[in-house]
Amino acid sequence: MVIFANTATTSNFIGLLLKQKLIDDKISFPLDKREDWRTRYTRYNLQHSWYALLMDDRIREGWTQFKAGADRAGEALFPDRPKETTRPVLPLEKYAGDYLHPAFRELKITVGAPSPALRQSIELWATRPTATWGSIIEFEHITGEYWLAFSYLSSSPTMVQDTGRAEFKIGPNGNVTSFDVEWGPGSSKFTFEKVA
């Protein structure tokens, strides 16, 4: 049995409901002994939705711990960073623009921070406008051309997917040519070329 769905939660739950019903029907499982999958998945979805994240004290505590972890992410991903940081070589406006990766496609970097931003120290942020699942990347400056990158789904701004290292490249013409991002230790580097 194969069921395709196209969202992170809603269609997956519909697919799971359909799958469970088909299996229960196929094996002639008694109606009075069947799991109430609709209630179970609805309860799960409510407990794990972004709205519930804001309402549940345990999740709020988890969010506080995430923020503390994000504070340590810079230390973990850049253990040898200098105590005295240097600003980027170019004005931030020069980093803004359209970037392209053959697999991840378009990425648009903007100066400033999205609203709301995950971190107060965000100076650049990006969207992936043509991605199947819209995502946002917030860039926190570390030193020189090195940045800490936080990626999350634009539909779930409290759920960080990845934290990684980013490095912008300056060409001989003095302009940004690309940036590399490495999501987590040991991950491959992905290069986004600046196209506009």
Buried (B, 14 or more C-beta within 10 A) or exposed (E): EEEEBEEEBEEBBBBBBBBBBEEBEEEEBEEEEEEEBBEBBEEEBEEBEEEEBEEBEEBEEEBEEBEEEBEEBBEEBBEEBEEEEEEBEBEBEBBBBBBBBEEBBBBBBBEEBBEEBBBEBBBBBBBBEEBEEEBBBBBBBBBBBBBBBBBBBBBBBBBBBBBBBBBBBBEEEEEBEBBBBBBEEEEEEBBBEBEE
